[in-house]
Amino acid sequence: MEELRTRIARTLRREREAKALSVSELARRAGISKATVSQLESGYGNPSVETLWALGVALDVPFAVLVDQQSSAPTLIRADAIAGVPSAAAAYSATLLSASPPGARRDVYLIQAEPGDPRRSEPHHAGTTEHVILVSGQARIGPAGDPVLLNPGDYLSYPGDAPHVFEATEPGTSAVLISELR
């Protein structure tokens, strides 16, 4: 997690400065406290998925830009070494598996969730479509007003630029989520 915090700190500051925003202005646009932005830029704190999404929207960059470890070497992520970004509102974490390379517009995540409060997502960038393949467990996923019950192996595609939800209904639920940006 330490390496992830360092990456987030470096990228957050770079993106904020590239947009010529003050810490206060970024905090205002993201709807979070100035102290939170300062802590994250200093490499402290444990940001939630919600905080990173809000910062990404405020900076007009995909979530993946804030957490990606850029490398040209092959990338192997062992399931037992996964360190995702947790949600502040649900038993849910998102691990970026593959960020979209320059020119391409898709990010791949492994989602791990437990029954309890659903993970409610605000709309992402306009034109975003999410693709989900449920790997294990069971979950209600999709548009906030009309989620679909998925079982292992089921695939669902839905607009990510509208409110949507991921609600695990069985322990040990996991899914591969592909966020496609147009």
KEKE-3310 file (N, C-alpha, C; in steps of 0.2 Angstrom, whole numbers, plus 5000, padded with zeros to 4 digits):
npx = (5004:5010:5018:5008:5002:5013:5013:5001:5002:5012:5007:4994:4998:5006:4996:4987:4995:4998:4985:4985:4979:4975:4978:4966:4957:4956:4951:4939:4932:4932:4924:4929:4939:4952:4962:4962:4966:4979:4985:4985:4993:5005:5008:5002:4988:4974:4966:4949:4940:4930:4935:4946:4939:4932:4942:4948:4938:4937:4949:4948:4953:4955:4951:4961:4973:4977:4981:4989:5003:5016:5024:5034:5037:5032:5018:5013:5001:4999:4985:4985:4993:4986:4982:4970:4961:4951:4933:4925:4912:4906:4909:4920:4933:4944:4955:4967:4971:4975:4980:4974:4983:4992:4982:4973:4958:4953:4952:4956:4949:4950:4937:4933:4921:4910:4894:4883:4882:4878:4890:4889:4890:4894:4891:4903:4916:4908:4902:4907:4907:4904:4910:4906:4912:4906:4915:4915:4904:4889:4880:4871:4871:4874:4864:4859:4845:4840:4847:4855:4854:4869:4877:4891:4902:4893:4890:4889:4885:4885:4880:4892:4892:4881:4872:4877:4878:4885:4882:4886:4879:4882:4895:4913:4912:4918:4924:4928:4930:4929:4932:4927:4932:4925)
npy = (4994:5006:5009:5012:5023:5032:5033:5038:5051:5057:5057:5064:5077:5081:5081:5090:5102:5103:5107:5119:5122:5126:5118:5121:5124:5112:5104:5110:5108:5094:5091:5088:5089:5101:5098:5084:5083:5088:5079:5068:5072:5072:5059:5053:5046:5036:5034:5033:5023:5032:5044:5045:5044:5055:5065:5062:5065:5079:5083:5079:5067:5050:5038:5028:5034:5040:5029:5020:5010:5013:5004:4995:4982:4965:4962:4954:4950:4942:4934:4933:4944:4955:4972:4982:4998:5003:5005:5018:5017:5004:4986:4984:4984:4990:4985:4991:4982:4984:4998:5009:5011:5025:5032:5022:5018:5011:5003:4990:4981:4972:4967:4965:4960:4961:4955:4967:4985:4992:4997:5012:5021:5037:5046:5043:5049:5057:5047:5035:5017:5003:4986:4971:4955:4943:4934:4926:4921:4931:4945:4961:4971:4986:4999:5011:5012:5000:4987:4972:4955:4945:4930:4918:4919:4927:4941:4958:4974:4991:5009:5019:5032:5036:5035:5021:5004:4992:4978:4965:4950:4938:4930:4932:4938:4941:4951:4955:4970:4981:4997:5007:5021:5034)
npz = (5000:5003:4992:4983:4988:4987:4973:4970:4977:4969:4956:4958:4962:4951:4941:4946:4946:4932:4928:4933:4946:4962:4978:4986:4977:4969:4979:4982:4969:4969:4979:4992:5007:5009:5017:5015:5002:5003:5012:5004:4993:5000:5002:5013:5022:5018:5004:4998:4986:4982:4985:4976:4964:4963:4963:4951:4942:4945:4940:4927:4923:4920:4933:4933:4930:4941:4949:4942:4939:4929:4916:4905:4905:4906:4916:4930:4941:4956:4963:4977:4981:4979:4982:4984:4982:4994:4997:5005:5008:5007:5008:4998:4986:4973:4961:4951:4936:4923:4915:4903:4889:4881:4868:4868:4876:4889:4904:4916:4929:4945:4955:4972:4983:4997:5005:5011:5013:4997:4984:4978:4963:4957:4941:4929:4918:4903:4891:4895:4897:4906:4908:4914:4921:4930:4942:4954:4967:4969:4963:4962:4949:4939:4931:4943:4946:4941:4943:4939:4943:4944:4941:4943:4928:4921:4910:4909:4902:4904:4905:4911:4913:4920:4936:4945:4952:4963:4971:4982:4984:4990:5000:4996:4983:4967:4953:4936:4930:4916:4911:4899:4890:4880)
capx = (5000:5015:5020:5002:5001:5018:5011:4995:5004:5016:5002:4990:5002:5007:4990:4984:4999:4997:4979:4986:4974:4978:4975:4960:4952:4955:4947:4932:4929:4931:4919:4933:4942:4958:4967:4963:4971:4986:4988:4986:4999:5011:5009:4999:4981:4972:4961:4944:4938:4926:4939:4950:4935:4930:4948:4949:4933:4939:4955:4946:4957:4952:4954:4967:4979:4980:4984:4993:5011:5017:5029:5034:5039:5026:5015:5010:4998:4996:4979:4987:4997:4982:4981:4966:4959:4945:4928:4923:4905:4904:4914:4922:4939:4945:4962:4968:4975:4978:4977:4973:4989:4991:4979:4968:4954:4950:4955:4954:4950:4947:4933:4931:4915:4906:4887:4882:4880:4881:4894:4885:4895:4892:4893:4910:4916:4903:4904:4910:4903:4907:4909:4908:4911:4906:4920:4913:4899:4883:4879:4867:4876:4872:4861:4856:4838:4838:4853:4854:4858:4873:4880:4898:4902:4888:4893:4884:4888:4880:4882:4896:4891:4875:4873:4877:4878:4888:4880:4887:4874:4886:4902:4918:4911:4923:4922:4933:4927:4932:4929:4929:4931:4925)
capy = (5000:5012:5011:5015:5030:5037:5034:5043:5057:5060:5059:5069:5084:5082:5082:5097:5107:5103:5111:5126:5122:5126:5113:5123:5124:5105:5101:5112:5104:5087:5090:5085:5094:5104:5093:5077:5084:5089:5073:5063:5074:5071:5052:5051:5044:5030:5037:5028:5023:5037:5050:5045:5045:5063:5069:5061:5069:5086:5084:5077:5062:5043:5035:5024:5039:5041:5023:5016:5009:5013:5000:4992:4975:4961:4963:4949:4951:4936:4935:4933:4950:4961:4977:4987:5004:5001:5010:5021:5016:4997:4981:4984:4987:4990:4985:4992:4977:4986:5004:5010:5014:5031:5031:5017:5021:5006:5001:4984:4981:4966:4970:4961:4963:4957:4957:4973:4991:4992:5002:5016:5025:5043:5045:5044:5054:5056:5042:5029:5011:4998:4979:4967:4948:4940:4928:4922:4924:4934:4952:4965:4976:4990:5006:5012:5011:4994:4983:4965:4949:4941:4924:4917:4919:4931:4947:4964:4980:4997:5016:5021:5039:5037:5032:5014:5001:4985:4975:4958:4946:4932:4931:4931:4940:4945:4952:4959:4976:4985:5003:5009:5028:5036)
capz = (5000:5003:4985:4980:4991:4984:4966:4970:4979:4964:4951:4960:4962:4944:4937:4949:4944:4925:4927:4937:4951:4969:4982:4988:4971:4968:4984:4980:4963:4970:4985:4998:5011:5007:5021:5012:4996:5005:5014:4998:4989:5004:5003:5019:5022:5014:5000:4996:4979:4981:4985:4970:4958:4964:4961:4944:4939:4946:4936:4921:4921:4922:4939:4932:4929:4948:4953:4938:4939:4922:4915:4898:4906:4907:4922:4933:4948:4959:4967:4985:4982:4977:4987:4981:4985:4997:4997:5011:5009:5006:5008:4991:4984:4966:4960:4944:4933:4917:4913:4896:4886:4877:4862:4869:4881:4893:4911:4918:4937:4948:4960:4977:4987:5002:5006:5015:5009:4990:4981:4973:4960:4953:4934:4927:4912:4898:4886:4899:4897:4910:4906:4920:4921:4937:4943:4959:4971:4966:4964:4958:4946:4934:4933:4950:4946:4938:4943:4936:4947:4940:4943:4940:4921:4917:4907:4908:4899:4905:4905:4917:4914:4924:4942:4945:4958:4963:4977:4982:4988:4993:5002:4992:4977:4963:4946:4932:4927:4911:4910:4892:4889:4873)
cpx = (5004:5017:5014:5001:5006:5016:5006:4997:5008:5011:4997:4993:5003:5001:4987:4988:4999:4990:4979:4981:4978:4975:4968:4955:4951:4950:4940:4929:4928:4926:4922:4936:4949:4963:4968:4967:4978:4989:4989:4992:5005:5012:5006:4991:4980:4966:4956:4943:4934:4930:4943:4946:4933:4936:4949:4944:4935:4945:4954:4951:4954:4955:4961:4974:4982:4983:4989:5000:5013:5024:5029:5036:5032:5024:5011:5008:4995:4990:4980:4991:4993:4981:4977:4965:4952:4939:4927:4916:4902:4910:4916:4929:4940:4953:4963:4973:4978:4975:4978:4980:4987:4988:4973:4964:4950:4955:4952:4955:4947:4944:4932:4926:4912:4899:4888:4880:4883:4886:4891:4890:4891:4894:4900:4910:4911:4906:4907:4905:4907:4905:4911:4907:4911:4910:4917:4908:4893:4883:4874:4871:4872:4869:4858:4849:4836:4844:4851:4858:4862:4876:4887:4897:4897:4892:4887:4888:4882:4883:4886:4895:4885:4876:4872:4879:4882:4886:4881:4882:4876:4893:4907:4916:4916:4921:4928:4928:4931:4929:4932:4927:4930:4926)
cpy = (5006:5014:5014:5022:5035:5038:5039:5050:5061:5062:5064:5076:5086:5084:5089:5102:5108:5107:5117:5127:5122:5120:5115:5122:5116:5102:5103:5109:5097:5086:5087:5090:5095:5099:5087:5078:5084:5083:5068:5065:5073:5064:5049:5049:5038:5032:5031:5028:5030:5044:5051:5046:5053:5067:5068:5065:5076:5088:5082:5072:5055:5041:5031:5028:5040:5035:5019:5016:5008:5009:4997:4985:4972:4962:4957:4951:4945:4938:4936:4940:4956:4966:4983:4993:5003:5007:5012:5019:5009:4993:4979:4987:4986:4990:4986:4986:4979:4993:5005:5014:5020:5029:5026:5020:5015:5004:4995:4983:4974:4969:4964:4964:4958:4959:4963:4979:4990:4998:5006:5021:5031:5042:5047:5049:5052:5051:5035:5023:5006:4991:4975:4959:4946:4934:4923:4925:4926:4941:4955:4971:4980:4997:5006:5010:5004:4989:4976:4960:4945:4935:4923:4916:4923:4938:4952:4970:4986:5003:5017:5028:5041:5034:5024:5010:4994:4983:4968:4955:4940:4933:4929:4932:4943:4946:4955:4964:4980:4991:5006:5017:5030:5043)
cpz = (5000:4996:4981:4982:4988:4977:4966:4972:4973:4958:4952:4959:4955:4940:4939:4946:4936:4923:4930:4942:4958:4973:4984:4983:4969:4973:4983:4975:4965:4976:4991:5001:5008:5011:5018:5006:4998:5008:5009:4994:4993:5005:5009:5018:5017:5010:4998:4989:4977:4980:4978:4964:4958:4961:4954:4940:4939:4941:4929:4918:4923:4929:4939:4932:4936:4952:4949:4939:4932:4921:4908:4899:4907:4914:4925:4940:4951:4963:4974:4986:4981:4983:4984:4985:4988:4996:5004:5013:5009:5007:5001:4990:4976:4965:4953:4941:4927:4915:4906:4894:4882:4870:4863:4875:4885:4899:4913:4926:4939:4954:4965:4982:4992:5003:5011:5011:5002:4989:4976:4970:4956:4946:4933:4921:4907:4893:4889:4898:4901:4908:4912:4919:4928:4938:4948:4963:4967:4968:4960:4956:4940:4936:4939:4951:4944:4937:4941:4941:4942:4944:4940:4932:4917:4916:4907:4906:4901:4905:4911:4918:4917:4931:4942:4951:4958:4970:4978:4987:4991:4995:4997:4984:4973:4956:4942:4929:4922:4910:4904:4892:4882:4872)
residu = (MET:GLU:GLU:LEU:ARG:THR:ARG:ILE:ALA:ARG:THR:LEU:ARG:ARG:GLU:ARG:GLU:ALA:LYS:ALA:LEU:SER:VAL:SER:GLU:LEU:ALA:ARG:ARG:ALA:GLY:ILE:SER:LYS:ALA:THR:VAL:SER:GLN:LEU:GLU:SER:GLY:TYR:GLY:ASN:PRO:SER:VAL:GLU:THR:LEU:TRP:ALA:LEU:GLY:VAL:ALA:LEU:ASP:VAL:PRO:PHE:ALA:VAL:LEU:VAL:ASP:GLN:GLN:SER:SER:ALA:PRO:THR:LEU:ILE:ARG:ALA:ASP:ALA:ILE:ALA:GLY:VAL:PRO:SER:ALA:ALA:ALA:ALA:TYR:SER:ALA:THR:LEU:LEU:SER:ALA:SER:PRO:PRO:GLY:ALA:ARG:ARG:ASP:VAL:TYR:LEU:ILE:GLN:ALA:GLU:PRO:GLY:ASP:PRO:ARG:ARG:SER:GLU:PRO:HIS:HIS:ALA:GLY:THR:THR:GLU:HIS:VAL:ILE:LEU:VAL:SER:GLY:GLN:ALA:ARG:ILE:GLY:PRO:ALA:GLY:ASP:PRO:VAL:LEU:LEU:ASN:PRO:GLY:ASP:TYR:LEU:SER:TYR:PRO:GLY:ASP:ALA:PRO:HIS:VAL:PHE:GLU:ALA:THR:GLU:PRO:GLY:THR:SER:ALA:VAL:LEU:ILE:SER:GLU:LEU:ARG)
# end
